[in-house]
Amino acid sequence: MCRQSESFPSFFTPRTDRPLVIDCGANIGVTMLEWKHRWPGAEVICIEPDPHAFELLRLNVDRNDIPSVRCINAAVNDVAGTATLFGEISPAGDARGNSIDPGWGRRPQSDSQTVNCQTLSSVIRGRHVDFLKLDVEGVEERVLGEIVDDLPRIDAIYVEVHQTAVTAAYNSAPRIEELLRQSGFCVETESRAGEHALPAAQQPWQRRVGSRQSQLIGWRESAS
């Protein structure tokens, strides 16, 4: 039986002092900084599609001289190539909610830009992953489907699921939870609501489309 977890990120302690952490949807690197503070020896791979958020991510790494951090300017997808990124894409923009899924990212006053895409399996390359964070704004289910064979090599996972009344047909928190359980994870799910979930200007859009955000944490008893 799975024990009740502690709060994120305290629910997980890596097995070694040099864990591999993959951050999909790294934004400007706030979570990366927390991980490197907790686990200084960690190897962290940060993946972020927004070009302006990525530049700040890179500057945070370079100017703070943080070792063992690799930054990839791409969107995680189930296929490699290019895609259209929708959202607030500008130096002064709020990158929260930017997405290659038009059902989530294409909102009133949204911009668009072509970005590179990379599969998560090509980043993992069969390695053991201590911790995976997946916050990719509406494409969580298809990305997890692409790495289904890699899931047994992942000790712990955090997934933020973004769905609307329409996009739940292909990106659903209950289906993702079931996929993780079938892969041997203990899972806890809770709604992620609050003033920081999306930019305040998007609240009318949120109400109109029935948007919902959920956070799932998954861990393996043997790795906790």
Phi, psi and omega per residue, in radians:
M1 nan 2.428 -3.129
C2 -1.363 2.330 3.048
R3 -1.287 2.864 3.031
Q4 -1.308 2.406 -3.087
S5 -1.411 2.864 2.898
E6 -1.529 3.068 -3.081
S7 -1.242 2.728 3.105
F8 -1.220 2.391 -0.016
P9 -1.686 0.253 -3.043
S10 -1.218 -0.239 -3.070
F11 -1.212 -0.192 -3.036
F12 -2.282 2.339 3.003
T13 -2.154 2.148 -3.095
P14 -1.134 2.738 -3.102
R15 -1.333 -0.376 -3.125
T16 -2.259 2.987 3.098
D17 -1.549 0.096 3.084
R18 -2.296 1.064 -3.088
P19 -1.260 2.725 3.005
L20 -1.714 2.126 -3.130
V21 -2.103 2.300 3.109
I22 -2.065 2.186 -3.067
D23 -1.999 1.755 3.124
C24 -1.667 2.029 -2.984
G25 1.570 0.893 -2.997
A26 -1.303 -0.317 -3.100
N27 0.960 -2.237 -3.076
I28 -1.636 0.010 3.008
G29 1.789 0.299 -3.124
V30 -1.084 -0.795 3.133
T31 -1.158 -0.663 3.085
M32 -1.011 -0.753 3.141
L33 -1.104 -0.676 3.105
E34 -1.138 -0.754 3.122
W35 -1.082 -0.750 -3.122
K36 -1.203 -0.459 3.047
H37 -1.254 -0.741 -3.131
R38 -1.248 -0.768 -3.048
W39 -2.236 1.404 -3.032
P40 -1.002 -0.491 -3.123
G41 -1.487 0.044 -3.060
A42 -1.159 2.517 2.901
E43 -1.647 2.125 -3.075
V44 -2.078 2.249 3.041
I45 -1.916 2.037 -3.109
C46 -1.846 2.269 -3.125
I47 -2.167 2.161 -3.078
E48 -2.573 2.179 -3.080
P49 -1.461 -0.564 -3.065
D50 -1.153 2.139 -3.030
P51 -1.122 -0.554 -3.095
H52 -1.396 -0.734 3.035
A53 -1.100 -0.672 3.139
F54 -1.096 -0.682 3.138
E55 -1.093 -0.705 3.089
L56 -1.200 -0.638 3.046
L57 -1.020 -0.849 -3.122
R58 -1.099 -0.708 3.121
L59 -1.146 -0.670 3.102
N60 -1.062 -0.667 3.118
V61 -1.253 -0.859 -3.037
D62 -1.197 -0.828 -3.054
R63 -1.260 -0.431 3.074
N64 -1.649 0.023 3.086
D65 0.905 0.906 -3.091
I66 -1.543 2.104 -3.093
P67 -1.402 2.790 2.986
S68 1.045 0.671 3.048
V69 -2.150 2.156 3.092
R70 -1.917 2.255 -3.103
C71 -1.964 2.258 -3.115
I72 -2.113 2.117 3.127
N73 -1.561 1.531 -3.107
A74 -2.836 2.818 2.976
A75 -1.629 2.393 3.032
V76 -1.368 2.273 -3.104
N77 -2.525 3.031 3.104
D78 -1.487 -0.098 3.048
V79 -2.422 2.591 3.071
A80 -1.408 2.850 3.113
G81 2.324 -2.323 3.106
T82 -2.329 2.825 3.084
A83 -2.692 2.925 3.079
T84 -1.610 2.192 3.065
L85 -1.660 2.228 3.141
F86 -1.919 2.562 3.067
G87 2.498 -2.749 3.088
E88 -1.556 1.627 -3.030
I89 -1.931 1.551 3.132
S90 -2.843 2.833 -3.139
P91 -0.997 -0.518 -3.140
A92 -1.755 0.103 -3.065
G93 -1.345 2.784 3.055
D94 -1.706 1.887 -3.011
A95 -1.320 -0.124 3.098
R96 -1.072 2.224 3.125
G97 1.636 -0.149 3.085
N98 -1.109 2.374 -2.992
S99 -2.696 2.623 2.996
I100 -1.498 -0.068 3.022
D101 -1.601 1.934 -3.108
P102 -1.069 -0.465 3.116
G103 -1.123 -0.380 3.102
W104 -1.916 -0.715 -3.000
G105 -1.549 -0.426 -3.089
R106 -1.528 1.693 -3.089
R107 -2.165 3.040 3.125
P108 -0.932 2.341 3.137
Q109 1.151 0.321 3.138
S110 -1.342 2.629 3.042
D111 -1.717 3.113 3.056
S112 -2.612 2.650 3.137
Q113 -2.746 2.483 3.072
T114 -1.326 2.310 3.132
V115 -2.283 2.781 3.051
N116 -1.319 2.623 3.073
C117 -2.101 2.551 3.104
Q118 -2.391 2.424 3.076
T119 -1.332 2.559 3.130
L120 -1.231 -0.553 3.116
S121 -1.082 -0.565 3.127
S122 -1.269 -0.369 3.069
V123 -1.441 -0.741 -3.130
I124 -1.196 -0.767 3.112
R125 0.871 0.751 3.062
G126 1.318 0.103 -3.118
R127 -1.378 2.819 2.997
H128 -1.369 2.248 -3.138
V129 -1.944 2.158 3.134
D130 -1.345 -0.693 -3.111
F131 -2.570 2.324 3.078
L132 -2.149 2.190 2.999
K133 -1.869 2.234 -3.109
L134 -2.207 1.790 -3.131
D135 -2.311 1.370 -2.931
V136 -2.105 0.460 2.859
E137 0.919 1.039 2.971
G138 1.786 -0.045 3.101
V139 -2.056 0.386 -3.076
E140 -1.060 -0.774 -3.043
E141 -1.151 -0.743 -3.123
R142 -1.269 -0.519 3.061
V143 -1.198 -0.747 3.099
L144 -1.132 -0.621 3.073
G145 -1.095 -0.586 -3.126
E146 -1.248 -0.459 -3.115
I147 -1.903 0.381 -3.060
V148 -0.985 -0.579 3.126
D149 -1.320 -0.304 3.129
D150 -1.582 -0.286 -3.051
L151 -0.980 -0.665 3.122
P152 -1.090 -0.299 3.131
R153 -1.659 0.172 3.138
I154 -1.901 2.194 -3.091
D155 -1.376 -0.717 -3.084
A156 -2.562 2.674 -3.028
I157 -2.568 2.516 2.987
Y158 -2.173 2.160 3.130
V159 -2.174 2.194 3.001
E160 -1.809 2.040 -3.042
V161 -1.728 2.281 -3.122
H162 -2.050 2.113 -3.106
Q163 -2.561 2.706 2.990
T164 -2.093 3.121 3.115
A165 -1.037 -0.515 3.140
V166 -1.526 -0.829 -3.027
T167 -1.286 -0.222 3.078
A168 -1.041 -0.316 3.105
A169 -1.143 -0.440 3.140
Y170 -2.239 -0.038 3.102
N171 -2.543 1.671 -2.949
S172 -2.227 2.270 3.102
A173 -1.052 -0.761 3.120
P174 -1.073 -0.685 3.120
R175 -1.203 -0.674 3.105
I176 -1.136 -0.726 3.096
E177 -1.040 -0.756 3.138
E178 -1.126 -0.700 3.104
L179 -1.060 -0.761 3.140
L180 -1.155 -0.698 3.122
R181 -1.131 -0.710 3.112
Q182 -1.118 -0.430 3.108
S183 -1.538 0.093 3.031
G184 1.661 0.154 3.109
F185 -1.469 2.493 2.778
C186 -1.365 2.398 -3.000
V187 -2.335 2.396 2.933
E188 -2.157 2.432 -3.105
T189 -2.220 2.412 3.018
E190 -2.577 2.705 3.120
S191 -1.230 2.445 3.059
R192 -1.911 1.717 -3.137
A193 -2.199 2.670 3.128
G194 2.620 3.030 -3.025
E195 -1.185 -0.330 -3.094
H196 -1.743 0.077 -3.104
A197 -1.130 -0.731 3.067
L198 -2.526 2.823 3.080
P199 -0.951 2.522 -3.069
A200 -1.010 -0.569 -3.125
A201 -1.132 -0.278 -3.103
Q202 -1.633 0.068 -3.112
Q203 -1.069 -0.714 3.061
P204 -1.052 -0.694 3.082
W205 -1.097 -0.752 3.133
Q206 -1.001 -0.786 -3.128
R207 -1.183 -0.666 -3.062
R208 -1.188 -0.688 -3.051
V209 -1.708 -0.032 -3.127
G210 1.165 0.779 -3.103
S211 -1.212 2.609 -3.124
R212 -2.550 2.382 3.066
Q213 -2.142 2.319 3.137
S214 -2.245 2.578 3.045
Q215 -2.036 2.285 3.127
L216 -2.020 2.286 2.981
I217 -2.025 2.340 -3.129
G218 -2.247 2.447 -3.141
W219 -2.588 2.850 3.088
R220 -1.929 2.297 -3.098
E221 -0.984 -0.650 -3.098
S222 -1.239 -0.304 -3.099
A223 -1.861 0.022 -3.069
S224 -1.517 nan nan
